[in-house]
Amino acid sequence: MEYNLKMGNSIERDRIYTRADNKGWKKWGPYLSERSWGTVREDYSVHGNAWGFITHDMSRSRAYRWGEDGIGGLSDNKGHVCFALAFWNHNDSIIKERLFGLTGPEGNHGEDVKELYYYLDSTPTHSYMKMLYKYPQQPFPYTRLVDEGRRRNRLEPEFELVETGIFDSNQYFDIFIEYAKNDENDILIKITAYNRYSKAAKLTMLPTLWFRNTWSWGYEQYAYKPILNGISTTQIAVDHKLLGKYKLYCEDADELVFCENETNTERLYGIPNESLFCKDGINDYITSGEKKFVNPNQIGSKASARYARTIQPGESTTIRLRFSQDTHNGQPFADFDTIFNQRLLEADEFYDQLQSNITDPELRVIQRQAYAGMLWNKQFYYYNVNEWLKGDPKMPTPFHGRAYQRNSGWRHMYTANILSMPDKWEYPWFAAWDLAFHTLTLARLDPHFAKRQLAVILREYYMHPNGQIPAYEWNFSDVNPPVHAWATWKVYEIDRDMNGKGDINFLERVFHKLLLNFTWWVNRKDISGNSVFGGGFLGLDNIGVFDRSQPLPMGGHIEQADGTGWMAMYTLNMLRISCEIALTRPTYQDMASKFFEHFLHIAAAMKNLGGQGISLWDEDDQFYYDVLHTPNNASMLLKIRSMVGLIPLFAVEILDDDLLEKLPDFKRRVEWVLTNRPDLASMISRWHEPGKGATHLLSLLRGHRMKMLLKRMFDETEFLSDYGIRALSKYHGEKPYEFNLNGEIFQVKYVPNESETSLFGGNSNWRGPIWFPVNYLLIDSLLKFYNYYGDDFEIEYPTNSGQIMSIKEATVLVAERLVNIFRRDESGKIPAYNGYEKYQDDPHFKDLHLFFEYFHGDNGSGLGANHQTGWTGLVADLIEFLYQHQLQKEPVHAKVL
């Protein structure tokens, strides 16, 4: 058992460290997606219309090829056997079997789930899990949500489910879904439904078990079809060739109903069905009462236990099930409550240790729900791109090939892993730079899982042979910021600090793959070979005046301050990793030397592009900008005050004398370069002036430039919001940036909320809102500057306030602003839920947290995907950060001018 006892010895921590893979206690988990319809993997259309190929209406009748979805579900680690909950309020025309939302063309700001659900708790091994689904008793407003979403334009906010008024009179059910494992293959399930209405209401609950369809696609090696078999009304027997035999024990079920997880071709395509009992059979039986839709012999590949209950006002009902590989003859529920209570106690014990620094009860709740969201957002991700491009030998409808071959350059990709998703409804596929941020929060919960996430994205069956990291499912060839080396080092540090020992083998293994990716960047994104990088999209969607992932409308190219800043950061991350490995494997000193010199070349290039006297730094504005090179060899700065100009702050690293003494070859090379290349030596900020603790600073910014950037960043009329650092300066609210191209005006205006443009589908906005990932990077970077300069380097925070303080004090105050998005303010309101009084005051809503994709630049309201705990889960780390530095409990000792 290798972990530091300072973290405490708990039963759950023992489980985490029993094995490093996703087996054992992690074999079963919340690995089911929340949306498989409308996704790229399920799209076999000719022209790549993923949103239209399988719609929500079709999804109950169409067997999926690559994954499965459900509400509050779980599966094994390869997604063969799936379990989830379905419900019927006796008013809807369909059962609530999966979450509903709008696809890209239907929503005025892109895809958007239209449901209310919350992840409340989970341990890292999923020995205990809990979530809440809020189910209206009135007919679910499917049509109204679609119609209103289409009616609203981009200048209007998204129309959310709560705005329909369907929760106003409390005519809904609160349905809590809980899991507790007795052991690795014995899972207890408890569903508790509360009637929040003033009148009695009927609810049918349908715990559902099924097999992912692997047998319908014409492959001989997968022709085997597993089977579910009903025993009376109490058991569903599972027989699967790969997983073996299990039973689902159903306490007091009204009946068991069976069909097949196979496509209803007659309903969807007018083609006669091969099966008598199709995927939608249980839905059709429950809503019509006609038994012709389900198999009377109680066999199939999909089955539900039906529980029809009438719940009195203000009361609840509970059903219990047990999914087990063990035989529990006669008494499967005898120890049910004992086991559940024990797992909850163990979960509390685990989090009490993890949150030992956190004394504020409100922050403990926020942090634990953020952790829960991170853990519930795991998903089995399956995608064989080559097979998908060719089409399967047998399909529900003829496959006519692909006129638009999305991801055709990625035929090598074959993924079948448990991955951390940004949001299992809106983003039920990995996004490379999102995933890097996820690992920081996950490392505090389960270092093994976090390290595996970074390793898997760099494996040969993910990474392109040329070294590119796949970006995201819609376009693997897009380019995300190179943050994986940074995340690797951060995860290494977190793991080392928690467990007392650094995992050098992990660091070395990932380093070699990162080296391939670094080389790809140098060869592909440094167009002129001058150490200034383009990159294009870089995950910042619509931050620029042009769509940076497409050729410029006037020709030419852009050399990007952010692309170059990211690469300077990348070199320093690789330098630091090289140094750490070199402490035990001295030959890595050569790699440290390589990255040291590469950083100097990038720093020089940012000052003088290709020796042309052009700099990305504008002396007049004291800010970094992109440079546009036109086809006629003219160059100009694109003077947009955006996060692009702050990203050079990320390129900072500190090396201390003690480290250098342990790496003599590297030290000699550094000294040689500084002596013999004064042109490059001048690029290093204060190398020969040791900072606090005999440290040396590597940074793109000298003291003056850093102060100028911080002056603008901490200006509340520009970047500094009450809730963090905006992605675009508020300056552009009154003074939009405009670019005139042959009479057509391209404009970038400060927009603090959802996007007003259609770039990237219009479903995100970097022109004003607050994003946690880049804010987190700023905080991390500023703390490094402080660790070099110490308290002697003072700044004004906020700008023009007259308050003078250290970098550290200002950094902690920025972190506090971000955390305050989720905390009740002086008026008792939570900023993230501005405009939604029910979320603020209702006793059944007010302690529930959603972790949005990004936040309003002026008032902190949550925007975008509302379960993107992935990188917004960084709030959990920021809460820990506040307590580590203790300043949030003490007044800032600021000098006042």
Sequence and secondary structure as in RCSB ss.txt:
>XXXX:A:sequence
MEYNLKMGNSIERDRIYTRADNKGWKKWGPYLSERSWGTVREDYSVHGNAWGFITHDMSRSRAYRWGEDGIGGLS
DNKGHVCFALAFWNHNDSIIKERLFGLTGPEGNHGEDVKELYYYLDSTPTHSYMKMLYKYPQQPFPYTRLVDEGR
RRNRLEPEFELVETGIFDSNQYFDIFIEYAKNDENDILIKITAYNRYSKAAKLTMLPTLWFRNTWSWGYEQYAYK
PILNGISTTQIAVDHKLLGKYKLYCEDADELVFCENETNTERLYGIPNESLFCKDGINDYITSGEKKFVNPNQIG
SKASARYARTIQPGESTTIRLRFSQDTHNGQPFADFDTIFNQRLLEADEFYDQLQSNITDPELRVIQRQAYAGML
WNKQFYYYNVNEWLKGDPKMPTPFHGRAYQRNSGWRHMYTANILSMPDKWEYPWFAAWDLAFHTLTLARLDPHFA
KRQLAVILREYYMHPNGQIPAYEWNFSDVNPPVHAWATWKVYEIDRDMNGKGDINFLERVFHKLLLNFTWWVNRK
DISGNSVFGGGFLGLDNIGVFDRSQPLPMGGHIEQADGTGWMAMYTLNMLRISCEIALTRPTYQDMASKFFEHFL
HIAAAMKNLGGQGISLWDEDDQFYYDVLHTPNNASMLLKIRSMVGLIPLFAVEILDDDLLEKLPDFKRRVEWVLT
NRPDLASMISRWHEPGKGATHLLSLLRGHRMKMLLKRMFDETEFLSDYGIRALSKYHGEKPYEFNLNGEIFQVKY
VPNESETSLFGGNSNWRGPIWFPVNYLLIDSLLKFYNYYGDDFEIEYPTNSGQIMSIKEATVLVAERLVNIFRRD
ESGKIPAYNGYEKYQDDPHFKDLHLFFEYFHGDNGSGLGANHQTGWTGLVADLIEFLYQHQLQKEPVHAKVL
>XXXX:A:secstr
  S GGG   HHHHHHTT SSS GGGSEES SBS  TTSSTT   SS  HHHHS HHHHTTS  SS  B EEEEE
ETTSSEEEEEEEE SSSSS B S  EE TTTSTTS EE  EEEEEEE TT SEEEEEEEEESS   HHHHHHHHH
HS TTS    GGGGTTTTT  EEEEEEEEEEEETTEEEEEEEEEE SSS EEEEEEEEEEE   SSS  GGG   
 EEEEETTTEEEEEETTTEEEEEEETT SEEEEE SS  HHHHHS   SSSS TTHHHHHHHH  GGGS TT EE
SEEEEEEEEEE TT EEEEEEEEESS   S TTTTHHHHHHHHHHHHHHHHHHHTTT   HHHHHHHHHHHHHHH
HTEEEEEEEHHHHHH  SS SS     SS TTGGGTT EEEEEEE SBTTTB S BHHHHHHHHHHHHHH HHHH
HHHHHHTTSTTTS TTS    BTT TTS     HHHHHHHHHHHHHHHHSS  HHHHHHHHHHHHHHHHHHHHHS
 TTSSS    S TT TT SSS TTS  TTS EEE HHHHHHHHHHHHHHHHHHHHHHTTSGGGHHHHHHHHHHHH
HHHHHHHSGGGSS  SEETTTTEE EEEE TTS EEEE   BGGGTGGGG EEEEEHHHHHH HHHHHHHHHHHH
H HHHHTTSSSTTS  TTSEEEEES  HHHHHHHHHHHT TTTTEETTEEBSB THHHHS EEEEETTEEEEE  
 SSS SS GGGGS   SS B HHHHHHHHHHHHHHHHHHGGGSEEESSTTS EEEEHHHHHHHHHHHHHTTSS  
TTS  GGGTT HHHHH TTTTT   B SEE TTT  EES TB HHHHTHHHHHHHHHHHH GGGS    EE 
